Amino acid sequence: MKILVDMNLSPRWIDFFAENGVDAVHWTSIGRPDDPDIEIIAYAKLRDFVILTNDLDFGYILAISKGKKPSVIQTRTEVLDPDKIGGIVVSAVKVLAADIDSGALVTIGPGKTRVSLLPL
């Protein structure tokens, strides 16, 4: 599984994921900061990435497009620091790997994680 970290999250996520055995890249190493979400989704779908974001637009785009890929993991927490919530994200990635590989929208919020299989 390869994670594509969205612009709204720190590039520090890349090192955090690497330290935890997860392959990841930040959008800044691929595209422009002002690229539209639909372009990020198209890139991730074509190259089999899972998007990590704090942006609700990705779930909305998946819902209206009835897309089966890419999977999206969205953090719905006030704290976005990988040193604070990274363990929860990595745990969800590992526990939910089969669902994520098949196509899912994973929402990680305060005290709970929700999985919605794609298409929505």
KOLFIPA-397016 format. One line per field, with one value per residue (C-alpha): residue number from 1; residue in one letter; z, x, y. Coordinates in pm, 1 decimal. Layout:
<rs>
kevo <- (NUM;...) .
voti <- (A;...) .
Z <- (Z;...) .
X <- (X;...) .
Y <- (Y;...) .
</rs>
This chain:
<rs>
kevo <- (1;2;3;4;5;6;7;8;9;10;11;12;13;14;15;16;17;18;19;20;21;22;23;24;25;26;27;28;29;30;31;32;33;34;35;36;37;38;39;40;41;42;43;44;45;46;47;48;49;50;51;52;53;54;55;56;57;58;59;60;61;62;63;64;65;66;67;68;69;70;71;72;73;74;75;76;77;78;79;80;81;82;83;84;85;86;87;88;89;90;91;92;93;94;95;96;97;98;99;100;101;102;103;104;105;106;107;108;109;110;111;112;113;114;115;116;117;118;119;120) .
voti <- (M;K;I;L;V;D;M;N;L;S;P;R;W;I;D;F;F;A;E;N;G;V;D;A;V;H;W;T;S;I;G;R;P;D;D;P;D;I;E;I;I;A;Y;A;K;L;R;D;F;V;I;L;T;N;D;L;D;F;G;Y;I;L;A;I;S;K;G;K;K;P;S;V;I;Q;T;R;T;E;V;L;D;P;D;K;I;G;G;I;V;V;S;A;V;K;V;L;A;A;D;I;D;S;G;A;L;V;T;I;G;P;G;K;T;R;V;S;L;L;P;L) .
Z <- (0.0;-95.6;79.6;-95.0;170.7;72.8;81.6;396.7;601.9;692.7;489.2;827.5;772.3;516.4;771.4;1025.8;780.4;678.0;1043.9;1068.9;752.0;535.2;188.3;147.8;-63.6;-11.2;-292.9;-294.4;-444.8;-726.2;-809.5;-739.2;-410.5;-592.2;-793.2;-760.8;-554.2;-865.1;-1009.8;-691.2;-703.8;-1069.8;-995.8;-697.4;-889.9;-1187.0;-968.5;-699.0;-410.3;-98.7;-15.5;339.5;393.3;635.5;354.3;336.8;-35.9;-122.9;30.8;-144.9;-481.1;-430.7;-340.0;-643.9;-882.1;-742.8;-760.7;-635.8;-615.5;-480.1;-115.9;107.4;472.1;623.3;964.8;1147.4;1447.8;1561.9;1606.3;1279.8;1408.3;1310.0;1645.4;1817.7;1591.1;1363.8;1571.3;1528.2;1153.2;1109.5;1320.0;1106.0;786.8;907.9;1059.1;765.6;490.2;313.1;301.6;193.1;-82.6;-205.5;-195.3;113.9;274.4;621.7;864.1;1175.8;1435.6;1806.6;1969.4;1667.1;1316.6;1056.6;730.1;429.7;140.4;-206.5;-409.5;-164.7) .
X <- (0.0;127.0;-1.2;-33.2;-37.6;-253.4;-137.7;-335.4;-114.5;247.4;527.5;647.4;396.7;636.4;912.8;659.0;520.7;872.4;961.8;651.9;705.6;450.4;544.0;428.6;479.9;360.6;174.1;436.6;684.2;438.5;221.7;153.2;5.3;-295.9;-383.8;-754.3;-862.8;-994.3;-641.7;-503.1;-773.4;-698.5;-326.2;-389.2;-632.4;-399.2;-99.9;-283.4;-222.8;-436.8;-497.6;-446.9;-621.1;-802.4;-1025.3;-1388.0;-1402.2;-1239.2;-1523.6;-1773.8;-1602.9;-1598.4;-1967.9;-2084.5;-1855.4;-1949.3;-1575.7;-1429.9;-1078.7;-874.8;-925.7;-921.4;-826.8;-952.9;-852.4;-1127.1;-926.4;-821.1;-463.0;-294.6;59.8;186.1;365.0;26.2;-215.6;17.9;-6.1;-384.0;-350.9;-84.7;-287.1;-597.1;-393.2;-266.7;-592.3;-806.8;-558.8;-793.0;-1079.6;-845.1;-698.9;-1051.8;-1164.1;-1280.4;-1333.4;-1181.7;-1266.9;-1054.1;-1217.4;-1188.6;-1216.1;-1346.2;-1268.9;-1538.9;-1505.2;-1733.4;-1668.9;-1661.2;-1857.0;-2045.6) .
Y <- (0.0;344.9;655.3;991.6;1264.8;1561.5;1923.3;2000.7;1768.9;1823.3;1661.9;1528.3;1247.7;1097.7;1036.3;913.4;658.9;548.7;487.8;267.4;64.5;244.6;374.3;735.1;1047.0;1405.0;1581.0;1858.8;1611.3;1529.9;1827.8;2191.8;2314.9;2460.8;2150.0;2067.7;1768.2;1594.3;1595.1;1440.1;1173.3;1097.0;1066.0;837.3;619.3;578.2;488.2;288.8;529.7;570.5;936.3;1063.3;1396.8;1621.5;1749.7;1635.4;1714.0;1381.9;1182.0;1405.5;1355.6;978.5;982.4;1178.4;990.2;646.2;571.2;243.1;385.3;546.5;470.6;776.4;803.0;1125.3;1251.4;1437.0;1548.0;1893.5;1778.1;1677.3;1624.8;1278.5;1252.1;1285.7;1093.0;899.4;583.6;577.1;630.7;360.0;117.9;182.8;135.4;-201.2;-330.3;-215.3;-303.0;-547.5;-295.4;-16.7;-234.8;-313.6;49.3;235.2;571.3;551.4;830.7;862.9;1083.3;1144.8;804.6;614.6;498.5;443.0;248.0;291.0;55.1;204.7;291.2;514.3) .
</rs>
